[in-house]
Amino acid sequence: MDIDFRVAIVLAPIAVAAGWALFNIGAAALRQLQSFLNKEA
């Protein structure tokens, strides 16, 4: 079974960009959640 690496080459930058965006948004979301939880206590 041969793997067509062209698909991986096309999808790799998209996957990296999506991962970076989720990483940045996730960090901000966690800070906001922690702030919210700290205000409740």
Rosetta blueprint (number, residue, H / E / L):
1 M L
2 D L
3 I L
4 D L
5 F H
6 R H
7 V H
8 A H
9 I H
10 V H
11 L H
12 A H
13 P H
14 I H
15 A H
16 V H
17 A H
18 A H
19 G H
20 W H
21 A H
22 L H
23 F H
24 N H
25 I H
26 G H
27 A H
28 A H
29 A H
30 L H
31 R H
32 Q H
33 L H
34 Q H
35 S H
36 F H
37 L H
38 N H
39 K H
40 E H
41 A L
